[in-house]
Amino acid sequence: MLIPTRRALRLAIFPFIAVLITVAVRSVAAQDKPKTQPDTIVFTNGDQLSGKFVQAIGNTVTFHSDIVGDINVDWSKIKELHTAEKLAVLDKNVQIKHGQIPSSVPIGKISVANDQITVESTTNATIPPIPIKNAQFVVDETTLNKQIRGKPGFFQAWNGAATAGVTLVQATQNQYSFNGNLALARVVPTVSWLDPRNRTTVDYSQSYGKITDPAYTDANGVFVPSTYTKSSIFHADAERDQYVSPRFYFLGQVSFDHNYSQSLDLQQIYGGGIGYTVLKTPKHELDVKATVQYERQAFFNTTTDENQNLIGSTFGGYYTVKLPKGIVFNQELLYIPAWNNTRAYSFSETDALTFPAYKNFGFTVGTLDSYLNNVPSTFPPTKRNSFQFTAGVTYAIKSAY
């Protein structure tokens, strides 16, 4: 039997002692580290709340409390506000460029009283009180530096939602259907109080259903084989917007569509164009876009070769509104004409209404109405119009950047 020497024991015990010392040092350092004083907010009715000031956009202040979570309150409901963290007060007339923080932006701890914001300067300079009505945005210094001087990686700053719904029926007929949607957007900078530099969006949606009639033998002893009816709709697109002003941008896009009910095997679109943000407020946003594109249509179940190569355009409108209680409505309208074949045009309208439920989960109902004018000649005849209603559970994807 081997007996450990004293040297071997010392070598074996040394790492254990080193770990204990490291843990003890970190524990003492954590205890010695002074606790950050909480921010305090006093409401006009006399109530007081301690926590952390998050941001102020326009007339709305966001404040976090460990007891009640995040709350949004109007400046008019606030009598006093005191912060322990350095904040930047951005005047509604200040012009901020990427990588540069204007020297005129006051930064420091703030106090609010009598509808005035007082900034405690870090350089002992005198900063005149700022009327609340002139303070368009109030944010912490760390966030300001990160958003202006930083640059998120490609796999950062994505926000959006994933939705899925399923239906199963087992009876005389067997039926199942599935619908899913994934919508992601990456806007840089990631905050609404800075003008966007670029935006990338990715959308994917699919709906598939099948109804099966089982095989049987009729009263005359004739065997009838099983039959089925299916529906299949697929859409995917990606777009990159590059802003040249706070509202005007150039864009490149690609999209793919399949619709079994319209005998559309695959429609491919590759194009580029311009876009403009007509309306942008904390509650509403409306964009209009126009492109020039190459379009390839491939059909199936046709009696003749009706596949086409087209040169056309997409004219679209995209509207988002945030309703009370966290409800969000999205609408997209598209008109897609072809210039080398005036019969080959299409329309589509997509609507979605999302209701929040618990944390990141919600419930979404939506419709997709599309019209394809140049459907192929088939038997039975193919309808030009296709309407789809979907419902499902939604999970909100939020960026940590």
C-alpha positions in Angstrom: 0.0 0.0 0.0 1.4 3.5 -0.9 1.6 6.0 1.9 1.4 9.7 0.9 4.5 11.7 1.8 4.2 15.1 3.6 5.2 16.8 0.4 2.4 15.1 -1.6 -0.1 16.0 1.1 1.0 19.7 1.0 0.7 19.7 -2.8 -2.8 18.2 -2.6 -4.0 20.6 0.1 -2.6 23.7 -1.5 -5.2 24.1 -4.3 -8.0 23.6 -1.7 -6.5 26.3 0.6 -6.1 28.7 -2.4 -9.8 28.2 -3.4 -10.8 29.0 0.2 -8.7 32.2 0.3 -10.1 33.4 -3.0 -13.7 32.8 -1.9 -13.0 34.6 1.4 -11.4 37.6 -0.3 -14.3 38.0 -2.7 -16.8 37.7 0.1 -15.0 40.4 2.1 -14.8 42.6 -1.0 -18.5 42.2 -1.6 -19.3 43.1 2.0 -17.0 46.2 1.9 -18.5 47.4 -1.4 -20.9 50.3 -0.6 -24.5 49.7 -1.6 -25.9 52.0 -4.2 -28.4 54.4 -2.8 -31.9 53.9 -4.4 -33.6 56.6 -6.5 -36.7 58.0 -5.0 -39.9 59.4 -6.5 -42.5 61.4 -4.8 -46.0 61.6 -6.4 -48.3 64.5 -6.3 -50.6 62.7 -3.9 -47.8 62.3 -1.4 -46.9 58.7 -2.0 -43.2 57.8 -2.2 -41.5 55.0 -4.0 -37.8 53.8 -3.9 -36.1 51.9 -6.7 -34.3 52.7 -9.9 -35.0 55.4 -12.5 -35.0 53.6 -15.9 -35.7 56.4 -18.5 -38.0 59.2 -19.5 -39.3 59.5 -23.1 -41.4 62.5 -23.8 -44.0 62.8 -21.0 -43.6 59.3 -19.8 -41.2 58.2 -17.0 -40.3 54.6 -16.4 -39.4 53.7 -12.9 -38.5 50.2 -11.5 -39.3 49.0 -8.0 -38.5 45.6 -6.6 -42.0 45.6 -5.1 -44.2 46.6 -8.1 -41.8 46.1 -11.0 -41.7 48.6 -13.9 -44.2 51.4 -13.8 -44.9 54.2 -16.4 -46.0 57.5 -15.0 -46.6 60.9 -16.5 -44.3 63.8 -15.5 -47.5 65.7 -14.3 -48.0 63.0 -11.6 -44.5 63.5 -10.2 -43.8 66.1 -7.5 -40.2 65.2 -6.8 -37.5 62.9 -8.2 -34.0 62.2 -6.9 -31.5 59.9 -8.5 -28.1 58.5 -7.3 -27.0 57.5 -10.8 -25.6 59.9 -13.4 -28.2 60.7 -16.1 -28.1 62.5 -19.4 -30.8 65.0 -20.2 -31.4 65.3 -24.0 -33.1 68.5 -25.1 -35.7 68.0 -27.9 -33.5 70.2 -30.2 -30.2 68.4 -29.6 -28.6 66.7 -32.6 -26.7 63.5 -31.8 -24.4 61.8 -34.3 -23.0 58.3 -34.1 -19.9 58.2 -32.0 -20.2 61.7 -30.7 -21.9 63.0 -27.5 -22.4 66.8 -27.8 -20.7 68.8 -25.0 -24.0 70.6 -24.5 -25.7 67.5 -23.1 -25.8 67.8 -19.3 -24.8 64.7 -17.4 -25.0 64.1 -13.6 -27.3 63.2 -10.8 -30.7 64.9 -11.2 -33.4 66.3 -8.9 -36.8 67.2 -10.1 -39.1 69.7 -8.4 -41.6 72.4 -9.6 -41.5 71.1 -13.2 -37.7 71.7 -13.4 -34.8 69.3 -13.8 -31.7 70.2 -11.9 -28.5 68.4 -13.0 -25.6 68.1 -10.5 -22.5 68.7 -12.6 -19.5 66.5 -12.2 -17.2 69.4 -13.1 -18.7 71.9 -10.7 -20.0 73.9 -13.7 -23.3 75.7 -13.3 -26.1 74.1 -15.3 -29.3 76.1 -15.5 -32.5 74.2 -14.5 -34.1 72.5 -17.5 -37.9 72.7 -17.9 -39.5 69.2 -18.0 -41.3 70.2 -21.3 -37.9 70.6 -23.0 -36.4 67.3 -21.8 -37.3 65.0 -24.6 -35.3 62.0 -23.3 -33.6 61.3 -19.9 -31.4 58.2 -19.9 -28.5 56.9 -17.8 -24.9 57.7 -18.8 -23.9 54.0 -19.4 -26.7 53.4 -21.8 -26.0 56.7 -23.6 -22.3 55.8 -24.2 -23.2 52.2 -25.3 -25.8 53.3 -27.8 -23.8 56.2 -29.3 -20.3 54.7 -29.2 -21.0 51.0 -29.2 -21.9 48.6 -32.0 -23.9 45.5 -31.3 -22.8 42.2 -33.0 -24.9 40.7 -35.7 -26.4 38.1 -33.3 -27.3 40.8 -30.8 -30.1 43.3 -30.6 -32.8 41.1 -32.2 -36.4 41.6 -31.0 -39.6 40.0 -32.2 -42.0 37.2 -31.5 -42.6 33.6 -32.3 -46.2 32.2 -32.6 -47.5 28.7 -32.9 -50.9 27.1 -33.0 -52.2 23.5 -33.7 -55.6 21.8 -34.1 -56.2 18.0 -34.0 -59.5 16.2 -34.7 -60.1 12.5 -34.7 -63.6 11.4 -35.6 -65.2 10.0 -38.8 -62.7 12.3 -40.5 -59.2 12.9 -39.2 -58.0 16.4 -39.3 -54.9 18.3 -38.2 -53.6 21.8 -38.9 -50.6 23.8 -37.8 -49.6 27.5 -38.1 -46.4 29.1 -37.1 -44.8 32.5 -37.4 -41.4 34.0 -36.6 -40.8 37.8 -36.9 -37.5 39.3 -35.9 -36.2 42.9 -36.3 -32.8 44.3 -35.5 -32.7 48.1 -35.3 -29.4 49.9 -34.6 -29.2 51.9 -32.4 -31.6 49.8 -30.3 -33.4 52.6 -28.5 -36.2 54.9 -29.8 -34.6 58.1 -28.6 -31.8 57.9 -31.2 -32.3 58.1 -35.0 -31.9 54.6 -36.6 -28.8 53.9 -38.7 -29.9 50.5 -40.1 -32.7 48.0 -39.7 -32.8 44.3 -40.6 -36.0 42.3 -40.6 -36.6 38.5 -41.0 -40.1 37.0 -41.3 -41.2 33.4 -41.6 -44.8 32.0 -41.6 -46.3 28.7 -42.5 -49.7 27.1 -42.3 -50.4 23.5 -43.1 -53.6 21.4 -42.8 -54.9 18.0 -43.9 -58.4 16.4 -43.7 -58.4 12.6 -44.4 -61.5 10.5 -45.2 -60.8 6.8 -44.3 -61.3 4.0 -46.8 -64.6 2.1 -46.6 -66.8 -0.5 -48.4 -70.2 0.9 -49.5 -73.5 -0.9 -49.4 -72.9 -2.5 -52.7 -69.6 -4.0 -51.6 -67.5 -1.5 -53.6 -64.3 -0.5 -52.0 -63.7 3.2 -51.8 -60.1 4.2 -51.1 -59.2 6.9 -48.6 -59.0 10.5 -49.8 -57.6 13.7 -48.4 -57.7 17.4 -48.8 -54.8 19.6 -47.8 -53.9 23.3 -47.5 -50.4 24.7 -47.5 -49.3 28.3 -47.3 -45.7 29.4 -46.8 -44.0 32.8 -46.7 -40.4 34.0 -45.9 -38.7 37.3 -46.4 -35.8 39.3 -45.3 -35.0 43.0 -45.7 -32.2 45.4 -45.0 -32.8 49.1 -44.5 -30.0 51.7 -44.6 -31.0 55.1 -43.3 -29.7 58.3 -44.9 -31.9 60.5 -42.8 -34.0 60.0 -39.7 -37.0 58.9 -41.9 -35.7 58.1 -45.4 -33.8 54.9 -46.2 -32.7 52.6 -49.1 -33.6 48.9 -48.9 -32.8 45.5 -50.3 -35.3 42.6 -50.0 -35.8 39.0 -50.8 -39.0 36.9 -50.4 -40.4 33.5 -51.1 -44.1 32.4 -51.3 -45.9 29.1 -51.8 -49.7 28.6 -51.8 -51.1 25.2 -52.6 -54.7 26.5 -53.0 -53.6 28.9 -55.8 -51.3 26.3 -57.5 -48.3 28.5 -56.7 -45.3 26.2 -56.3 -42.8 29.0 -55.5 -42.7 32.7 -56.1 -39.3 34.3 -55.7 -38.6 38.1 -55.4 -35.3 39.9 -55.4 -35.3 43.6 -55.4 -34.3 47.0 -54.0 -35.8 50.4 -53.5 -36.6 53.2 -51.1 -38.7 53.6 -47.9 -40.0 56.5 -45.8 -41.3 56.6 -42.2 -44.4 58.7 -42.5 -45.4 58.6 -38.9 -43.4 57.7 -35.8 -44.5 58.2 -32.2 -44.2 56.1 -29.1 -47.6 54.5 -30.0 -47.7 54.6 -33.8 -45.4 53.9 -36.7 -46.2 54.0 -40.4 -43.7 53.1 -43.2 -44.3 53.2 -47.0 -41.9 51.4 -49.4 -41.4 51.0 -53.2 -39.1 48.6 -55.0 -38.0 47.5 -58.4 -37.5 43.7 -58.5 -37.0 40.4 -60.4 -39.8 38.0 -59.9 -39.9 34.3 -60.7 -43.3 32.4 -60.6 -43.4 28.6 -60.8 -46.8 26.8 -60.8 -47.9 23.2 -60.5 -51.0 21.2 -61.7 -51.1 23.2 -64.9 -52.1 22.1 -68.3 -49.5 24.3 -70.0 -46.2 25.9 -69.0 -47.3 29.0 -67.2 -44.1 29.7 -65.3 -42.9 33.3 -65.7 -39.9 35.6 -65.3 -41.1 39.0 -64.4 -39.8 42.5 -63.9 -42.0 44.3 -61.4 -42.3 46.3 -58.2 -43.7 46.1 -54.7 -45.6 49.1 -53.2 -46.3 48.5 -49.5 -47.5 50.1 -46.3 -46.6 48.9 -42.8 -48.5 50.1 -39.8 -48.0 49.3 -36.0 -50.0 50.7 -33.2 -49.7 50.1 -29.4 -53.1 49.9 -27.8 -54.0 50.1 -24.1 -53.1 47.2 -21.8 -50.1 46.2 -23.9 -52.2 45.1 -27.0 -50.3 45.5 -30.3 -51.9 45.7 -33.8 -49.8 45.2 -37.0 -50.9 45.6 -40.5 -49.2 45.1 -43.9 -50.6 46.0 -47.3 -48.8 45.0 -50.5 -49.5 45.6 -54.2 -47.1 43.7 -56.5 -47.5 44.6 -60.3 -45.3 43.2 -63.1 -44.3 45.6 -65.9 -43.6 43.1 -68.6 -47.0 41.3 -68.0 -49.8 43.5 -66.8 -51.9 40.5 -65.9 -49.4 39.2 -63.4 -50.2 41.3 -60.4 -51.1 40.5 -56.8 -52.4 42.0 -53.6 -52.0 40.9 -50.0 -53.1 42.1 -46.6 -51.8 40.8 -43.3 -53.3 41.7 -39.9 -52.3 40.6 -36.5 -53.5 41.5 -33.0 -51.4 40.4 -30.0 -52.7 40.3 -26.4 -50.2 40.0 -23.6 -50.8 37.2 -21.1 -48.0 36.3 -18.7 -44.5 37.7 -18.8 -43.2 37.1 -22.4 -46.2 35.0 -23.4 -49.3 36.3 -25.2 -52.0 35.3 -27.6 -52.2 36.3 -31.3 -55.0 36.3 -33.8 -54.5 37.2 -37.4 -55.6 37.1 -41.0 -53.9 36.7 -44.3 -55.8 37.7 -47.4 -54.1 37.4 -50.8 -55.2 37.8 -54.4 -53.2 36.4 -57.3 -54.6 37.5 -60.6 -52.6 35.2 -63.0 -53.5 31.9 -61.5 -53.0 29.0 -64.0 -55.7 27.2 -65.9 -56.5 24.0 -63.8 -59.4 21.6 -63.3 -61.2 22.2 -61.0 -60.6 25.9 -61.6 -58.2 27.6 -59.2 -59.6 30.6 -57.2 -57.7 33.8 -57.4 -58.4 34.8 -53.8 -57.0 33.0 -50.7 -58.1 33.9 -47.1 -56.6 32.5 -43.9 -57.4 33.0 -40.2 -54.8 32.0 -37.6 -54.6 31.9 -33.8 -51.8 30.8 -31.5 -49.7 31.3 -28.4 -46.9 34.0 -28.8 -43.6 34.3 -27.1 -41.9 37.8 -27.2 -38.2 37.7 -28.0 -36.4 40.7 -26.3 -32.9 41.7 -26.8 -30.6 42.0 -23.8 -28.3 44.6 -25.5 
